[in-house]
Amino acid sequence: MAARYIEQERIERERLFDGLKRAAEFQGKCEDDAAEFVALYWSGYDGKSNTLCLEKFERWLQDHEPLDRWFYIHLIEAAGAKALELGYSQHKSDIAKSKNAQPRAWVLSEWHNRTDKGQSKASFARQYAPIVKKRFPKDSAAVTPDTIAREWLPKAKKAAPK
């Protein structure tokens, strides 16, 4: 009788272990499908296209049929991580621009109203960097002539082909 009980216990453990194994494999598939779907949304299959193609989404959904709550949970996680990644760098850029918005606007105004229109951006930037630091001490700690010349002043217009 003890041998039969031990055998039933072993069979039950194997059945539970197989169920857990299948559940883990399914979770992995859902996670992979969600990552693939998010990649499809953000960059297309080839990674080069930034256009949203509804036909690709419909085809992908028909091929994969991920109609399961775990797919949606992983999809939300993957999409959130991607949005945070993209939003964080944009957020940092916006903060950097807003910190020196006033000095930047003033320098741009000085650039447009300068008397010597032949003056190079580098020369102008070297001249104005110390003035910016004196005039805007709170907002311009990291302002360098290079920052003014390369980031604040407008890019030179390219000459039209002859």
N, C-alpha and C positions, 0 to 999 in steps of 0.2 A: 504494500500500500504506500509506503514512503517513497518507493522508487517511482510509482505512478505520479504522485504529487510533485516530486522533483522534476519529472519529465514535463508535466503540465506547466510548471513554473518556468522551465527553460523555454518552452514553446511560446509562452506569453511574453517573456522578455525579448525573444527574437522578433515577435510580431510588433511589439512596441518600438524596438530599435529600428526595424524596417520603416515603420511609420514616421519616426523622427527623421530618419535619413531622407525619405521622400519629401518630407516637409522642408527640410533644409535645402534640398536640391531645388524645390519649387520656389522657395524664397530667393535663392540665387538667380534663378531664371527671371523672376519678377524684377529683381534689382537690375539685371543686365538689360532686360527689355525697357525698363524705365530710363536707364542711361542712354540707350540707343535712341529712344523716342525724343529725349531732350536734345541729344546731338542733332537729330534730324530737324528739330524745331529751330535750333540756333544756327546751324550752318549747312543744312542739306546733307545728303549722303556723301557727296564728294568733298565736303569740308570747304568748298570754295564759294558756293552760292549762298548769298544772304537773303534770298527771297523766300517767302513762305509759299509753299506749293501744297494746296489742299489735296490734290490727287495723290501725292506721295503719302500724306497722312492716312488717307482712306485706304490706300493699298497696303500700307504697313499694318494698320489695324485689322484688315481682313486676313493678312498673312499670319499675324501673331495672336489675334483674339485674346488680348490680355485683360479680360473682363473679370478681374479679381481685385479684392480690396488691397492685397499686398502690392500689386502693381501700382495702384494709385498712391499708396503710402510712399513707395520708393520714388514714384514720379514726382510727388510733391517735394521730397527731400532733394532729389537731383536738380529739379528746376530751381528750388530755393538756393541751393549752393551755387548754381551758375549765375543766378540773378545777383546774389551777394557778391560774387567774384567781379562781375561786370560793374555793379553799382558802387562797390567800394573804390575802385580806381577812379570812376567818374566823380564820386564824392570827394576824394582826396584832391582831385584836380580843381573842383569847384571851390573847395576851402582855400586852396593856395591862391586862386584867382581873386577870391573875395577879400583875402587879407590885405592885398595890395592894390585893390581896385582904385582907390582914390589917387595914390601916387602914379599909378599906371595911366589913368585918365589925364592927369596933369602933364606927365611926360609926353603923351601923345599930342596933347594940345600945343605944347611947346615945340614939338617936332613939326607940326603943320604950320605954325606961325613963326618959324625961325627965319632970320633975315638972310642967312647964307644958304640958299637952296642947293648949293653944290656940295655942302658938307656931308661927309660920309656918316653912315649910321654908327660906325665904331668910334669916330671922333666925337660925335654928338653924345654917345653913351658915356665915354670917358669924361666928358665935360659935365654931364648931368648927374652921374652916379653920386658924387659927394653932395651935390645940391639937394638931391632927393633925400639923402640920409639926414641932412640938416632940417629940411622943411617938414619931413614926415618921420620923425624919430621912432615912433611906435610901430609904424607899418612897414618899415623898410630895412630892417636889420640885415636881411640876406640879399639885398639888392646889389648886384655887381654890374659893371659896364657890359659884361657879356649877357646878363639877363635882359638888360634894357635893349641892347642891339638885336639879340636873336629872338626874344619872346615878346617884348612889348611893342617894338616899332613894327610898322607894316612891312610885309615881305615885298621885295622889289618886283615890279612887274616885268615879266619876260618880254623881250622885244619880239615883235611879229616877224615871222619868216619872210625873207625877201623873195 
